[in-house]
């Protein structure tokens, strides 16, 4: 039910766009242009994360995204959505010892590597 202003000021961290730009600066990445931000954000929410209820709303004075809000200090124990995005895009899940794609090691079998060496699957060159 949240509605959050999109904004167009890169310095205003209380808007989605401003918060995004500040995040990009802190992480050393280049932010997308403001004109591309809303369509890309809606595509991410709807098509990648499957959040069909997220929508853009226009009022007389501003543009908002309904269905999203910025995190605050009370959200510190809730997993971030970049974790969910990683799962959605790569199929990776968090394991006790880090990220894993859920694959299992092969049983001990003999095979030839590209250099013609015979190895067990657990041996290293």
N, C-alpha and C positions, 0 to 999 in steps of 0.2 A: 504493500500500500504506500510505500515511500515515494516521494517525488523529489528529485534533486535537480537544481539548475545546471544546465550544460555550460553556460558561460562562454566567453571568448577572450577573457583576460588571462594570460598565461601565469600571472602572478597571484591570482586569487585561488588559494587552495580550498576554498569552500564550494567551488564548482567542480563538476566532473572534469572539464577540460583543464582548468588550472591545476587540479590535483594530479592529473595525468602528466602534464608538462613538468611539474616539479618532480614527479617520480622518474621521468625520463632523464632529467638533469642529474639526479642523484645516482642513477644507475649507469650514466654515461652513454645513453642511447639518444637518437634524434627523434623528437616527437613528430607526429603526423600534423599536417596542416589542420587548422580549425574546421575548414569546410569539409574535410574527410572524416573528422573525428566522430560525429554523430552516426553517419551511415555505417562506418566500420564498427562502432560500438554496438549498434543494433544488430548487425550481421553476426558479430561474435556471440552476443547473448542468445539470439534466436536460433541460428544455424549450427553453432559449435556447442554451446552449453544447453540448448534446448529450452531456454526460458522464453516461451512464446508470449507470456504476459507483459514483457518489457516493451514499452512503446514510447514514442516521442509525443509530447503534448505541447501545444502552443497556447500561450495566453496573450493578452494585449501588451504585456511588458517584457515577457521573456519566454525562452524555450526550456522545457524540462524533460527529464526522462522519468517516466513512471515505472516503478518496479525495481529501482536501484537506489542505493544511498551510499554515502561515503562511510567508511569505517571510523569508529572513534575508540577511545581508550577502553570502553566497556566491552569491545569486541575482541580483546587480545587473546582470549581462550578459544575463539572460533577459528577453525582453519580458513586460510585465505582462499579465494577463488582461483588464484594462479595455480594452486595445487589441484583443484578440480579441472582446470583447463589443461594442465599437464596430463592428467588421466584421460581426458576426452580426446586430446590430440594424439597422444602416443600410446595409450593403453597401459601406461606404467602405473603401478600401484606402490604405495609406500610399504616397505617391509621394516623389520626391526633394525636391519643393518644398512638402511638407505633405500634408494629407489631400485626397483626390480621390475622387469617386464613380465614376470611370472613364469619364465621358461625354466625348464629343468635341465641339469647337465646330462649329457649322453652317457650311457653305460660304457664301461671300459671296452673300447673297440680299437682295432688297429686300422690306420688309414695312412695314405701317402699325402704329404703336404706338397706345395707347389715346387719345392726344391728337390723332390724325390726322396726325402727322408721319411722313414717309417716311424710313426709316433702313436702313442696311446693318446686318447683325447685329453688326458690330464697332464701330459708332459708339455714342457715348453722348450723351444729351441734354445 
